[in-house]
Structures are given as structure tokens and as C-alpha cells.
Amino acid sequence: MVERNYPKALYYYQAAAALGRINSMLTLHQTFREGSLGYEVDQIMADKYDKLYDRLDQNPDLKFPNLSEMLPLPAHPEQGLYNPVTEENEKYLLLKQVLCVKPERGLPGYL
């Protein structure tokens, strides 16, 4: 059975794009332009990857060592974010953060 871990796939496409792999940059552009792999369409992100693709097309030796900082990947709507340290997706990180916030006095949920 093939694992369909889209956040993991995009993580590694981005890592390859950072090393100057033009096809990986194109995949990232298409993912956000078309909203494929379960990601939402993000025209701003698609345009940024398209500009980087054009730069790579002009200069194949370019590298983008801080690509993940320049263009952080969004969480997948269903699978979350891939964490390379744990090799798992962090699906509920935001939910955990929200549940750990103590409500202010007078708000629903205040004890």
C-alpha cells in the first residue's frame, strides 16, 4: 500500500527545490496554483514559487538554503504539518495550543 502523506511529500519537494531542483520547484508551484494534493489554492504562494522557478530556469546553479524560512509550508487541511524530527504529521498542534489557553474571567469555559 502506498503512503499518501502529502505534508511529508511537500516537505521533501521543498528541500529538493532549496537545492536547486527545478522540477521540485515546479511541483510546489503547481500544488499551490491548482490546489492539488489536498492543499488549498494559494495564488500568492504559487506566484512566489513561479518566480523562483524562473530564476532557476535562468541559472540552474542557484540554491535557496533558507527556502523553508522564506516560504513556510502551510498545514495540510486534513493531515497537518510534517515534522522531520519525529517523522510524523502534527495534525492537532493548533488544537492542542487552543485547548491549553486558559479562558479569561467571564468567558465561556472559565472555571
For each residue, the residues with C-beta under 8 A, 3 or more apart:
1:
2:
3: 8
4:
5: 8 9 79 82 89
6: 9 10 37 38 39 76 79
7: 10 11 73 75 76 79 80 81 82 89
8: 3 5 11 12 82 89
9: 5 6 12 13 37
10: 6 7 13 14 28 31 37 39 73 76 82
11: 7 8 14 15 73 82 84
12: 8 9 15 16
13: 9 10 16 17 24 27 28 31
14: 10 11 17 18 24 28 67 68 71 73
15: 11 12 18 19 68
16: 12 13 19 21 24
17: 13 14 20 21 24 25 28 49 52 64 67
18: 14 15 63 64 65 66 67 68
19: 15 16 63
20: 17 56 60 61 62 63 64
21: 16 17 24 25
22: 25 26 53 56 57 60
23: 26 27
24: 13 14 16 17 21 27 28
25: 17 21 22 28 29 49 52 53 56
26: 22 23 29 30 53
27: 13 23 24 30 31
28: 10 13 14 17 24 25 31 32 49
29: 25 26 32 33 46 49 50 53
30: 26 27 33 34 36 46
31: 10 13 27 28 34 35 36 37 39
32: 28 29 35 39 41 42 43 45 46 49
33: 29 30 41 43 46 50
34: 30 31 41
35: 31 32 39 40 41 42
36: 30 31 39
37: 6 9 10 31 76
38: 6 76 77 78 79
39: 6 10 31 32 35 36 42 74 76 77
40: 35 74 77
41: 32 33 34 35 46
42: 32 35 39 45 46 74
43: 32 33 46 47
44: 47 48
45: 32 42 48 49 71 74
46: 29 30 32 33 41 42 43 49 50
47: 43 44 50 51
48: 44 45 51 52 71
49: 17 25 28 29 32 45 46 52 53 71
50: 29 33 46 47 53 54
51: 47 48 54 55
52: 17 25 48 49 55 56 64 67
53: 22 25 26 29 49 50 56 57
54: 50 51 57 58
55: 51 52 58 59 62
56: 20 22 25 52 53 59 60 62
57: 22 53 54 60
58: 54 55
59: 55 56 62
60: 20 22 56 57
61: 20
62: 20 55 56 59
63: 18 19 20
64: 17 18 20 52 67 70
65: 18
66: 18 69 70
67: 14 17 18 52 64 70 71
68: 14 15 18 71 72 73
69: 66 72
70: 64 66 67
71: 14 45 48 49 67 68
72: 68 69
73: 7 10 11 14 68 81
74: 39 40 42 45
75: 7 80 81 94
76: 6 7 10 37 38 39 79 80 81 89
77: 38 39 40
78: 38 91
79: 5 6 7 38 76 89 91
80: 7 75 76 89 90 91 92 93
81: 7 73 75 76 89 90 93
82: 5 7 8 10 11 88 89 90
83: 86 87 88 89 90
84: 11 87
85:
86: 83 90
87: 83 84
88: 82 83
89: 5 7 8 76 79 80 81 82 83
90: 80 81 82 83 86 93
91: 78 79 80
92: 80 95 96
93: 80 81 90 96 97
94: 75 97 98
95: 92 98 99
96: 92 93 99 100
97: 93 94 100 101
98: 94 95 101
99: 95 96
100: 96 97
101: 97 98
102:
103: 107 108 109 110
104: 107 110
105: 110
106: 110
107: 103 104 110
108: 103
109: 103
110: 103 104 105 106 107
111:
